[in-house]
Structures are given as structure tokens and as C-alpha cells.
């Protein structure tokens, strides 16, 4: 695929730059009136239109458009049952996250809704969100579980994520977040044992996650 007449080709940096961080993020290098050639999913060539000396059977005219690398979303919860906009009202009235959780809101609210939803319904809802993500320019995304808070529900979430990998063009990394919170009806010790001795072994057996996140009072650890 040859993209021509690009108004500005963004993030054009000289080799051997592989990562950009710190004060270098203040600068976004661009190439005006440019072309970009892709072959077999990789960048083959790029440069100024005035230097373009070849053609291609598939050409996209990007006149008045920018071309830039796809975004990478490194933390998401794309698979869930329902939104919790009602909790915004509680926050506006001054209630804290702990207050909301104590009333059965927050993650516990999401967990109840997710457990009641079928795997197929979760998948169809997630596919709509994938379309939104792709249309916004994200090409790679990490998706966490964590709204299940039971072995069956966490596995259900991760199977949906695995299916998204198989049927969408989005590049996805799955993270098992079994201890996102503590469920109702179990002690901390009981739930930790379930995470360690039931969830993680099944996640590993089915190959459902690349990463494991563990949440504690000091934050997340992968």
C-alpha cells in the first residue's frame, strides 16, 4: 500500500531512536507533503512526494490528512457488563470511592452485573467498544479482567478477551487481575486462596493471559 500526498507524516525520527520520553516528548517531528510505502505489514519506504519515483497497485491519496503511528493503550477494562454513571451523582454529592464501595457500588457493582451477563453478550458489547477504539486511532491495547471476582466470572472475561484477539485486527495483550477487590461473602484469606489455587492455575492451563496484575494497598504489581 502506498499512501501519497500526506499533509504531514508524524513521528519521523532518525535511527537509532526507538523510544521517546522526557523532554523529547515536547517535539513531534513531521515530514510535510510526504509519502509512505507499506509492504507485508511493515514500513518499506517514506519520504517527500517530490522524491517519489515509483507507483503501486494500491494507492491511498491522503491529501489534507495527517498520518501518524497508532496509539498504544497500556491500561484498559474494555470487557465489562454495564457502565456506572449513576455513581457520578454520588461523587458530585461528595461521597468518596470508599463510601460508594461500602454501599455496594464501584467494582462490586460491576462484578454483580458481569456475573449475570453471558459470555456471548459480553463479547458482542466488547466488539462495539473495539470498533470505537480502532476508529479513534488505537492499534494496540492491554485489557484487564478484574470485574469477575470469582473463578467462573474471571475466566469468562478472559475468554472474551481471547476471542477478541482472534476476530479483531486490534493487537491485544490480556492481563489477569483477579484481586481487583474482595468479593462479598468471602474473607480476604478465602478469596486470596481462590485466586492462587483456582484462578491462576486455570488461567495458565487455558493460556488466557500474558500478564498477572496484583493489587495491594501500595498499588499494582505485574
Secondary structure, 3 states (H helix, E strand, C coil): CEEEEEEEEECCCCCCCCCCCHHHHHCCCEEEEEEEEEECCEEEEEEEHHHCCCCCCCEEECCCCEECCCEEECCCCCCCCCCCCHHHHHHHCCCCHHHHHHCCCHHHHHHHHHHCCCHHHHHHHHHHHHHHHHHCCEEEEEEECCCCCCHHHHHHHHHHHHHHHHHCCCEEEEEECCCCCCCCCCCHHHHHHHHHHHHHHHHHHHCCCCEECEEECCEEEC
